[in-house]
C-alpha cells in the first residue's frame, strides 16, 4: 500500500508543479496510461528476450513468476501470494523496501 501512496503523492506533486508553472499535462490521461503500459511491457521484454537467446525455456510458469508480479504488483486487499510465489514476493519486497 505504501508504494501506491508514494506514487499518488508523486503524481499530485507533479500536478501542483504543472499548475504553478501554468503548464498543461503533456498527454491526455488515457494516452498517458497507454504509454505507461508500454513502459511496463518494454521492461519485461528485455528479460524475456535474454532468456530466449540464452536457450533457456520461456514458458508460462516462468512468465507468471518473473513478469506478472512486476507488471501488476500485489494489489491492496487482494489475495495473498501462493506458497510458490511467496519467495518471489519476498525478494521483490526486499528490492522495493
TIKOLDO-547196 format. One line per field, with one value per atom (N, C-alpha, C): atom name; residue in one letter; x negated, y negated, z; residue number from 1; chain. Coordinates in Angstrom, 3 decimals. Atoms other than C-alpha are relative to their C-alpha. Layout:
<rs>
atom = [CA, ...] $
rest = [A, ...] $
x = [X, ...] $
y = [Y, ...] $
z = [Z, ...] $
nr = [NUM, ...] $
kette = [A, ...] $
</rs>
This chain:
<rs>
atom = [N, CA, C, N, CA, C, N, CA, C, N, CA, C, N, CA, C, N, CA, C, N, CA, C, N, CA, C, N, CA, C, N, CA, C, N, CA, C, N, CA, C, N, CA, C, N, CA, C, N, CA, C, N, CA, C, N, CA, C, N, CA, C, N, CA, C, N, CA, C, N, CA, C, N, CA, C, N, CA, C, N, CA, C, N, CA, C, N, CA, C, N, CA, C, N, CA, C, N, CA, C, N, CA, C, N, CA, C, N, CA, C, N, CA, C, N, CA, C, N, CA, C, N, CA, C, N, CA, C, N, CA, C, N, CA, C, N, CA, C, N, CA, C, N, CA, C, N, CA, C, N, CA, C, N, CA, C, N, CA, C, N, CA, C, N, CA, C, N, CA, C, N, CA, C, N, CA, C, N, CA, C, N, CA, C, N, CA, C, N, CA, C, N, CA, C, N, CA, C, N, CA, C, N, CA, C, N, CA, C, N, CA, C, N, CA, C, N, CA, C, N, CA, C, N, CA, C, N, CA, C, N, CA, C, N, CA, C, N, CA, C, N, CA, C, N, CA, C, N, CA, C, N, CA, C, N, CA, C, N, CA, C, N, CA, C, N, CA, C, N, CA, C, N, CA, C, N, CA, C, N, CA, C, N, CA, C, N, CA, C, N, CA, C, N, CA, C, N, CA, C, N, CA, C, N, CA, C, N, CA, C, N, CA, C, N, CA, C, N, CA, C, N, CA, C, N, CA, C, N, CA, C, N, CA, C, N, CA, C] $
rest = [X, X, X, X, X, X, X, X, X, X, X, X, X, X, X, X, X, X, X, X, X, X, X, X, X, X, X, X, X, X, X, X, X, X, X, X, X, X, X, X, X, X, X, X, X, X, X, X, X, X, X, X, X, X, X, X, X, X, X, X, X, X, X, X, X, X, X, X, X, X, X, X, X, X, X, X, X, X, X, X, X, X, X, X, X, X, X, X, X, X, X, X, X, X, X, X, X, X, X, X, X, X, X, X, X, X, X, X, X, X, X, X, X, X, X, X, X, X, X, X, X, X, X, X, X, X, X, X, X, X, X, X, X, X, X, X, X, X, X, X, X, X, X, X, X, X, X, X, X, X, X, X, X, X, X, X, X, X, X, X, X, X, X, X, X, X, X, X, X, X, X, X, X, X, X, X, X, X, X, X, X, X, X, X, X, X, X, X, X, X, X, X, X, X, X, X, X, X, X, X, X, X, X, X, X, X, X, X, X, X, X, X, X, X, X, X, X, X, X, X, X, X, X, X, X, X, X, X, X, X, X, X, X, X, X, X, X, X, X, X, X, X, X, X, X, X, X, X, X, X, X, X, X, X, X, X, X, X, X, X, X, X, X, X, X, X, X, X, X, X, X, X, X, X, X, X, X, X, X, X, X, X, X, X, X, X, X, X, X, X, X] $
x = [-0.826, 0.000, -0.877, 0.899, -2.945, -0.421, 0.438, -4.094, 1.111, -1.119, -0.626, 0.134, -0.098, -0.545, -1.154, 1.141, -4.052, 0.202, -0.266, -3.069, 1.051, -1.039, 0.078, -0.569, 0.608, -1.896, -0.899, 0.876, -4.463, 0.835, -0.877, -1.658, 0.640, -0.597, 0.017, -1.041, 1.071, -3.314, -0.282, 0.233, -3.912, 1.171, -1.167, -0.351, -0.036, 0.113, -0.914, -1.063, 1.070, -4.184, 0.494, -0.561, -2.432, 0.927, -0.968, 0.317, -0.710, 0.735, -2.154, -0.723, 0.707, -4.009, 0.954, -1.025, -0.720, -0.284, 0.291, -1.638, 1.082, -0.978, 0.898, -0.730, 0.565, 0.279, -0.386, 0.471, -1.736, 0.831, -0.795, 0.753, 1.351, -1.294, 4.427, -0.139, 0.178, 4.910, -0.017, -0.029, 5.808, -1.280, 1.244, 2.804, -1.172, 1.078, 0.553, 0.025, -0.090, 1.855, -0.437, 0.457, 1.303, -1.523, 1.461, -2.252, -0.642, 0.531, -2.811, 0.081, -0.109, -1.542, -1.120, 1.104, -4.051, -1.334, 1.240, -6.835, -0.099, 0.017, -5.868, -0.263, 0.206, -5.679, -1.437, 1.379, -9.018, -1.002, 0.897, -10.669, -0.034, -0.058, -9.511, -0.495, 0.473, -10.564, -1.492, 1.454, -14.283, -0.329, 0.305, -14.392, 0.541, -0.584, -12.138, -0.915, 0.900, -14.453, -1.330, 1.261, -17.582, 0.147, -0.223, -16.102, 0.127, -0.169, -15.089, -1.337, 1.292, -18.541, -0.997, 0.914, -20.279, 0.331, -0.374, -18.458, 0.841, -0.855, -16.515, 1.448, -1.399, -12.847, 0.763, -0.900, -10.354, 1.391, -1.306, -7.178, 0.912, -0.997, -4.044, -0.332, 0.322, -5.225, -1.122, 1.065, -8.427, 0.570, -0.597, -6.426, 0.838, -0.833, -3.956, -0.829, 0.830, -6.749, -0.890, 0.960, -9.039, 0.624, -0.540, -6.882, 1.294, -1.307, -3.375, -0.079, 0.039, -4.281, -0.520, 0.537, -6.278, 1.022, -0.941, -3.591, 1.237, -1.247, -0.637, -0.168, 0.234, -2.173, 0.995, -0.947, -0.243, 0.996, -1.017, 2.982, 0.422, -0.428, 4.113, 1.307, -1.204, 6.682, 0.193, -0.106, 6.051, -0.417, 0.376, 5.338, -1.495, 1.409, 2.064, -0.682, 0.710, -0.628, 0.017, 0.033, -0.596, -1.390, 1.276, -3.391, -1.129, 1.026, -5.275, -0.440, 0.319, -5.135, -0.454, 0.372, -5.868, -1.477, 1.431, -9.623, -0.268, 0.187, -9.447, 0.546, -0.578, -7.214, -0.962, 0.952, -9.747, -1.220, 1.144, -12.577, 0.372, -0.433, -10.578, 0.166, -0.176, -9.720, -1.353, 1.339, -13.436, -0.550, 0.496, -14.241, 0.694, -0.784, -11.475, -0.264, 0.071, -11.740, -1.371] $
y = [1.184, 0.000, -1.257, 1.142, -2.298, -0.492, 0.386, -2.242, -0.733, 0.661, -3.216, -1.435, 1.340, -6.176, -0.892, 0.765, -7.262, -0.394, 0.288, -7.024, -1.094, 1.031, -9.038, -1.349, 1.236, -11.617, -0.643, 0.524, -11.964, -0.610, 0.527, -12.439, -1.322, 1.248, -15.090, -1.114, 1.000, -16.892, -0.526, 0.425, -16.950, -0.846, 0.789, -18.191, -1.407, 1.315, -21.033, -0.843, 0.726, -21.992, -0.461, 0.390, -21.953, -1.195, 1.079, -24.180, -1.308, 1.219, -26.652, -0.612, 0.487, -26.902, -0.303, 0.192, -27.219, 0.862, -0.956, -24.149, 1.065, -1.080, -21.643, 1.340, -1.345, -17.926, 0.330, -0.233, -16.719, 0.994, -0.986, -13.985, 0.165, -0.319, -13.263, 1.250, -1.113, -10.773, 1.385, -1.336, -7.776, 0.268, -0.174, -8.309, 0.211, -0.164, -8.674, 1.401, -1.355, -5.404, 1.061, -0.940, -3.590, -0.053, 0.130, -4.960, 0.719, -0.712, -3.644, 1.510, -1.428, -0.234, 0.424, -0.290, -0.354, 0.097, -0.051, -1.080, 1.333, -1.272, 1.947, 1.177, -1.099, 4.225, -0.014, 0.101, 2.915, 0.487, -0.471, 3.556, 1.519, -1.454, 7.155, 0.698, -0.631, 7.762, 0.305, -0.222, 7.483, 1.334, -1.305, 10.415, 1.157, -1.037, 12.398, 0.325, -0.201, 11.894, 0.593, -0.557, 12.555, 1.484, -1.413, 15.835, 0.820, -0.732, 16.874, 0.162, -0.075, 16.050, 0.907, -0.858, 17.978, 1.485, -1.391, 21.140, 0.588, -0.487, 21.443, -0.056, -0.005, 22.317, -1.223, 1.092, 19.467, 0.610, -0.621, 20.969, -0.851, 0.777, 19.757, -0.108, 0.063, 20.642, -1.007, 0.998, 18.597, -1.403, 1.311, 15.681, -0.433, 0.327, 15.839, -0.349, 0.265, 15.878, -1.229, 1.088, 13.282, -1.300, 1.201, 10.864, -0.503, 0.420, 10.835, -0.786, 0.786, 9.699, -1.417, 1.334, 6.784, -0.875, 0.793, 5.694, -0.387, 0.268, 5.932, -0.200, 0.180, 5.942, 0.783, -0.621, 7.090, -1.074, 1.008, 5.164, 0.003, 0.061, 3.935, 0.764, -0.765, 6.267, 1.190, -1.134, 8.826, 1.279, -1.299, 12.490, 0.025, -0.141, 13.356, 0.889, -0.849, 14.882, 1.451, -1.416, 18.657, 0.370, -0.429, 20.659, -0.074, 0.044, 20.900, -1.410, 1.381, 17.159, -0.799, 0.723, 16.200, -0.377, 0.285, 16.434, -1.190, 1.113, 14.116, -1.293, 1.197, 11.700, -0.557, 0.454, 11.574, -0.651, 0.576, 10.907, -1.379, 1.281, 8.131, -1.027, 0.915, 6.596, -0.510, 0.420, 6.545, -1.040, 0.962, 4.736, -1.341, 1.240, 2.176, -0.700, 0.569, 1.660, -0.395] $
z = [0.000, 0.000, 0.000, -0.098, 0.742, -1.383, 1.341, -2.897, -0.756, 0.665, -4.109, 0.506, -0.576, -1.742, -0.464, 0.508, -2.778, -1.456, 1.407, -6.432, -0.142, 0.036, -5.826, 0.438, -0.484, -3.856, -1.046, 1.054, -6.636, -1.125, 1.043, -9.157, 0.399, -0.486, -7.027, -0.007, -0.009, -6.595, -1.404, 1.388, -10.346, -0.486, 0.387, -10.866, 0.581, -0.633, -8.398, -0.710, 0.703, -10.128, -1.369, 1.306, -13.529, 0.160, -0.213, -12.132, 0.332, -0.369, -10.574, -1.192, 1.188, -13.877, -1.156, 1.040, -15.834, -1.229, 1.073, -17.899, 0.021, 0.093, -19.144, -0.014, 0.037, -18.738, -1.442, 1.367, -21.746, -0.795, 0.737, -22.636, 0.680, -0.616, -22.140, 0.866, -0.938, -19.284, -0.630, 0.599, -21.466, -0.774, 0.763, -23.735, 0.959, -0.982, -20.691, 0.597, -0.563, -19.233, -0.999, 1.034, -22.519, -0.107, 0.013, -22.526, 1.174, -1.173, -19.003, -0.192, 0.294, -20.091, -0.947, 0.921, -22.946, 0.713, -0.780, -20.466, 0.735, -0.728, -18.365, -0.935, 0.953, -21.400, -0.511, 0.470, -22.657, 1.032, -1.058, -19.284, 0.070, -0.098, -19.352, -1.251, 1.228, -22.943, 0.057, -0.064, -22.099, 0.670, -0.587, -19.618, -0.838, 0.840, -21.957, -1.171, 1.144, -24.938, 0.463, -0.520, -22.827, 0.277, -0.318, -21.616, -1.279, 1.259, -25.127, -0.731, 0.680, -26.543, 0.711, -0.750, -23.760, -0.177, 0.218, -24.816, 1.119, -1.085, -21.571, -0.452, 0.434, -21.941, 0.513, -0.381, -21.913, 0.030, -0.124, -20.556, 0.884, -0.726, -18.848, 1.483, -1.428, -15.342, 0.261, -0.154, -15.797, -0.144, 0.232, -17.190, 1.205, -1.158, -14.281, 1.224, -1.176, -11.698, -0.163, 0.207, -13.280, -0.499, 0.642, -15.272, 0.639, -0.499, -13.834, 1.306, -1.240, -10.292, -0.227, 0.260, -11.693, -0.718, 0.780, -14.124, 0.800, -0.692, -11.767, 1.494, -1.431, -8.287, 0.837, -0.911, -5.262, 0.393, -0.234, -5.104, 1.464, -1.392, -1.694, 0.180, -0.289, -0.189, -0.905, 0.909, -2.905, 0.704, -0.547, -2.377, 0.296, -0.346, -0.687, -1.023, 0.959, -2.907, 0.465, -0.342, -3.066, 0.484, -0.579, -1.449, -1.019, 1.030, -4.756, -0.332, 0.337, -5.252, 1.215, -1.218, -1.643, -0.019, 0.064, -2.223, -0.908, 0.922, -5.247, 0.577, -0.618, -3.341, 1.044, -1.023, -0.509, -0.645, 0.704, -2.969, -0.543, 0.537, -4.652, 1.105, -1.115, -1.262, 0.480, -0.440, -0.355, -0.949, 0.980, -3.608, 0.140, -0.085, -3.120, 1.332, -1.340, 0.656, 0.336] $
nr = [1, 1, 1, 2, 2, 2, 3, 3, 3, 4, 4, 4, 5, 5, 5, 6, 6, 6, 7, 7, 7, 8, 8, 8, 9, 9, 9, 10, 10, 10, 11, 11, 11, 12, 12, 12, 13, 13, 13, 14, 14, 14, 15, 15, 15, 16, 16, 16, 17, 17, 17, 18, 18, 18, 19, 19, 19, 20, 20, 20, 21, 21, 21, 22, 22, 22, 23, 23, 23, 24, 24, 24, 25, 25, 25, 26, 26, 26, 27, 27, 27, 28, 28, 28, 29, 29, 29, 30, 30, 30, 31, 31, 31, 32, 32, 32, 33, 33, 33, 34, 34, 34, 35, 35, 35, 36, 36, 36, 37, 37, 37, 38, 38, 38, 39, 39, 39, 40, 40, 40, 41, 41, 41, 42, 42, 42, 43, 43, 43, 44, 44, 44, 45, 45, 45, 46, 46, 46, 47, 47, 47, 48, 48, 48, 49, 49, 49, 50, 50, 50, 51, 51, 51, 52, 52, 52, 53, 53, 53, 54, 54, 54, 55, 55, 55, 56, 56, 56, 57, 57, 57, 58, 58, 58, 59, 59, 59, 60, 60, 60, 61, 61, 61, 62, 62, 62, 63, 63, 63, 64, 64, 64, 65, 65, 65, 66, 66, 66, 67, 67, 67, 68, 68, 68, 69, 69, 69, 70, 70, 70, 71, 71, 71, 72, 72, 72, 73, 73, 73, 74, 74, 74, 75, 75, 75, 76, 76, 76, 77, 77, 77, 78, 78, 78, 79, 79, 79, 80, 80, 80, 81, 81, 81, 82, 82, 82, 83, 83, 83, 84, 84, 84, 85, 85, 85, 86, 86, 86, 87, 87, 87, 88, 88, 88, 89, 89, 89, 90, 90, 90, 91, 91, 91, 92, 92, 92, 93, 93, 93, 94, 94, 94, 95, 95, 95, 96, 96, 96, 97, 97, 97] $
kette = [A, A, A, A, A, A, A, A, A, A, A, A, A, A, A, A, A, A, A, A, A, A, A, A, A, A, A, A, A, A, A, A, A, A, A, A, A, A, A, A, A, A, A, A, A, A, A, A, A, A, A, A, A, A, A, A, A, A, A, A, A, A, A, A, A, A, A, A, A, A, A, A, A, A, A, A, A, A, A, A, A, A, A, A, A, A, A, A, A, A, A, A, A, A, A, A, A, A, A, A, A, A, A, A, A, A, A, A, A, A, A, A, A, A, A, A, A, A, A, A, A, A, A, A, A, A, A, A, A, A, A, A, A, A, A, A, A, A, A, A, A, A, A, A, A, A, A, A, A, A, A, A, A, A, A, A, A, A, A, A, A, A, A, A, A, A, A, A, A, A, A, A, A, A, A, A, A, A, A, A, A, A, A, A, A, A, A, A, A, A, A, A, A, A, A, A, A, A, A, A, A, A, A, A, A, A, A, A, A, A, A, A, A, A, A, A, A, A, A, A, A, A, A, A, A, A, A, A, A, A, A, A, A, A, A, A, A, A, A, A, A, A, A, A, A, A, A, A, A, A, A, A, A, A, A, A, A, A, A, A, A, A, A, A, A, A, A, A, A, A, A, A, A, A, A, A, A, A, A, A, A, A, A, A, A, A, A, A, A, A, A] $
</rs>
